Amino acid sequence: MTEPNAIPYWAQYAAAAAFGLSALACRPGRLKAAGPFLLLAGLLLQSWFLLGLGRSSGMFLPNTIVSLEVFLPWALAALALVHRACSDRKEAAHTAVILIFAVALLTTLQTRVLAAQGSLVYPPGPMHPAGWVTTFFFTESMAYAAFFLACWFALGHLRRRNLPHTFHNYLILSFVLFSLSQVLGAVWSYLGWAVPFHLSSDRHYNSAAFWLFLALYLHLKFLPGWPAPRRARLVAIAFIPVLYFRYLAYFLGKWTS
Amino acid sequence: MGNRIWKFLAGVHLTLWLLWASIALFVTGGLYVKSDKAIFDPLNQMLLEDWLREWGAGNLDKTWWLPLLALVLFLLGINTACCILDRLAYHWNRRRRTGTRTFLAKITPTLIHACFGIILAGHFASMCVGFRSRSMEFVSRPGETAHYTLPGNLEMAVGEPRCEFFQGPFAGSIRQCRTEIVFGSGERRQVEIARPLHWNGFQIHLRQAGSPGKAAPYATPECELLVKSDPGLGLIMACFFVLILLTLYYYAEEKATD
């Protein structure tokens, strides 16, 4: 059902290269001034690739664009660009591009594996109403992207002790977006399966655990034994289980099935 | 002594431990659900009490975490309720000194917690109270009209499913299926997949029976009607939405005062 030839993979590779060059701009040198433009170029190339992916079946499927892990570099790059534009500490904000480059490389490899399996495009059907599915995956991916950026800046805070508000604000953004995604997901689950929380889907349990973790973090600020460095350590450590349960385990399951 | 117990019950330290416990149990539960789907699938279509009797008690080695999770969430609900009352009493007594705007900003976290408490209660109500049809109890079959009785002696006649199919790249896959239902009073209504029908306190969902991805091209499948009355659903949806708005308001106010 898929037509892999129609997918503009070149745009995905070029986007990864642009993110890589933009990451080099974090160091002092001639590339420094080009950093934000390379990040923008990467975002535009990734957008072109995602649009091609959404149209690859011969029918435009917006949920394909946002439901795959390959949407993550786009979400990270979009947040980093907005952050860079609004922040008065643009150099610190720009370091996120190193994380974006790493995620872009990993998702490029993953795309090849899924394409080889023929599972890049999920066929449409009445259980997947495009509006709910697309908005759910969009907000969920943006929430995870905000969380991974929080982890990145928490690591930065542990190194230089100068980004306490940055990782905290990303955590709040992640909480709001993830809560919104859970409402949208609950509506979709109710429409499709008659339950707002699917009790036989491990994905829902992991989402509940993640939401509770974000809620737990928000409470820590009110406890005296949890200054910013300790909270930063917790957030940085949480990167590994969240990445595993939301992305790696899911992908490995698809890969080995 | 009573004051110390109250402070403990309403304290953030207890919240922290309960949140850690519920995170651990949700992750553990996810692993069990993934490896034993057959045991947990019926939970979507049964009330918790029935499921515990039929599936849970006999498979305690795989289901032990669910009653424990319910207990931890219940305790979290108690902790949340105590915290709400504690904070509300504190800010209410100081409202004349602080002014209305500050009072509202100060009680926003309390309202957020109230929403969370109601969401928890909504989930418990959804799992424990109301009516849920069993698997394949109400069916719409090609070429048949079936007669059923809902709780409260409400009659309904379920017509055959009629399906539309995709053309082009996904030719033959189901685009939509619908079934006509005639209720005892003579009222005719249609239900479609992912477009449930709300009638007389019941929610009626249409779903393709069996494995939706494995149907033959252009074949009209047998469909199942999931009939529910769920008192918790509205609470969960409304309070989650209000919780998001209140969180946004709270952090916007916090940023403004910074």
HADDOCK unambig.tbl for C-alpha pairs under 7 A between the chains (distance, minus, plus):
assign (segid A and resid 1 and name CA) (segid B and resid 169 and name CA) 6.38 0.50 0.50
assign (segid A and resid 1 and name CA) (segid B and resid 170 and name CA) 6.71 0.50 0.50
assign (segid A and resid 57 and name CA) (segid B and resid 169 and name CA) 6.38 0.50 0.50
assign (segid A and resid 58 and name CA) (segid B and resid 169 and name CA) 6.12 0.50 0.50
assign (segid A and resid 125 and name CA) (segid B and resid 174 and name CA) 6.16 0.50 0.50
assign (segid A and resid 125 and name CA) (segid B and resid 175 and name CA) 5.49 0.50 0.50
assign (segid A and resid 126 and name CA) (segid B and resid 175 and name CA) 5.65 0.50 0.50
assign (segid A and resid 126 and name CA) (segid B and resid 176 and name CA) 5.34 0.50 0.50
assign (segid A and resid 126 and name CA) (segid B and resid 193 and name CA) 5.99 0.50 0.50
assign (segid A and resid 126 and name CA) (segid B and resid 194 and name CA) 6.56 0.50 0.50
assign (segid A and resid 127 and name CA) (segid B and resid 193 and name CA) 6.61 0.50 0.50
assign (segid A and resid 127 and name CA) (segid B and resid 194 and name CA) 5.81 0.50 0.50
assign (segid A and resid 176 and name CA) (segid B and resid 244 and name CA) 6.08 0.50 0.50
assign (segid A and resid 179 and name CA) (segid B and resid 244 and name CA) 6.62 0.50 0.50
assign (segid A and resid 180 and name CA) (segid B and resid 244 and name CA) 6.87 0.50 0.50
assign (segid A and resid 183 and name CA) (segid B and resid 237 and name CA) 6.62 0.50 0.50
assign (segid A and resid 183 and name CA) (segid B and resid 240 and name CA) 6.54 0.50 0.50
assign (segid A and resid 183 and name CA) (segid B and resid 241 and name CA) 6.96 0.50 0.50
assign (segid A and resid 191 and name CA) (segid B and resid 194 and name CA) 4.46 0.50 0.50
assign (segid A and resid 191 and name CA) (segid B and resid 195 and name CA) 6.15 0.50 0.50
assign (segid A and resid 191 and name CA) (segid B and resid 196 and name CA) 6.53 0.50 0.50
assign (segid A and resid 192 and name CA) (segid B and resid 194 and name CA) 4.65 0.50 0.50
assign (segid A and resid 194 and name CA) (segid B and resid 205 and name CA) 6.49 0.50 0.50
assign (segid A and resid 195 and name CA) (segid B and resid 44 and name CA) 6.80 0.50 0.50
assign (segid A and resid 198 and name CA) (segid B and resid 44 and name CA) 6.56 0.50 0.50
assign (segid A and resid 199 and name CA) (segid B and resid 40 and name CA) 6.79 0.50 0.50
assign (segid A and resid 199 and name CA) (segid B and resid 43 and name CA) 6.37 0.50 0.50
assign (segid A and resid 199 and name CA) (segid B and resid 44 and name CA) 5.81 0.50 0.50
assign (segid A and resid 200 and name CA) (segid B and resid 33 and name CA) 5.83 0.50 0.50
assign (segid A and resid 200 and name CA) (segid B and resid 37 and name CA) 6.17 0.50 0.50
assign (segid A and resid 200 and name CA) (segid B and resid 40 and name CA) 5.07 0.50 0.50
assign (segid A and resid 200 and name CA) (segid B and resid 41 and name CA) 5.06 0.50 0.50
assign (segid A and resid 201 and name CA) (segid B and resid 33 and name CA) 6.65 0.50 0.50
assign (segid A and resid 201 and name CA) (segid B and resid 34 and name CA) 6.98 0.50 0.50
assign (segid A and resid 202 and name CA) (segid B and resid 30 and name CA) 4.17 0.50 0.50
assign (segid A and resid 202 and name CA) (segid B and resid 31 and name CA) 6.67 0.50 0.50
assign (segid A and resid 202 and name CA) (segid B and resid 33 and name CA) 5.76 0.50 0.50
assign (segid A and resid 202 and name CA) (segid B and resid 34 and name CA) 5.54 0.50 0.50
assign (segid A and resid 205 and name CA) (segid B and resid 26 and name CA) 5.31 0.50 0.50
assign (segid A and resid 205 and name CA) (segid B and resid 27 and name CA) 6.42 0.50 0.50
assign (segid A and resid 205 and name CA) (segid B and resid 29 and name CA) 6.91 0.50 0.50
assign (segid A and resid 205 and name CA) (segid B and resid 30 and name CA) 5.20 0.50 0.50
assign (segid A and resid 206 and name CA) (segid B and resid 26 and name CA) 6.58 0.50 0.50
assign (segid A and resid 206 and name CA) (segid B and resid 27 and name CA) 5.82 0.50 0.50
assign (segid A and resid 206 and name CA) (segid B and resid 30 and name CA) 6.37 0.50 0.50
assign (segid A and resid 208 and name CA) (segid B and resid 26 and name CA) 6.93 0.50 0.50
assign (segid A and resid 209 and name CA) (segid B and resid 23 and name CA) 4.62 0.50 0.50
assign (segid A and resid 209 and name CA) (segid B and resid 26 and name CA) 5.61 0.50 0.50
assign (segid A and resid 209 and name CA) (segid B and resid 27 and name CA) 6.41 0.50 0.50
assign (segid A and resid 212 and name CA) (segid B and resid 19 and name CA) 6.52 0.50 0.50
assign (segid A and resid 212 and name CA) (segid B and resid 23 and name CA) 6.47 0.50 0.50
assign (segid A and resid 213 and name CA) (segid B and resid 23 and name CA) 6.89 0.50 0.50
assign (segid A and resid 216 and name CA) (segid B and resid 16 and name CA) 6.40 0.50 0.50
assign (segid A and resid 216 and name CA) (segid B and resid 19 and name CA) 6.38 0.50 0.50
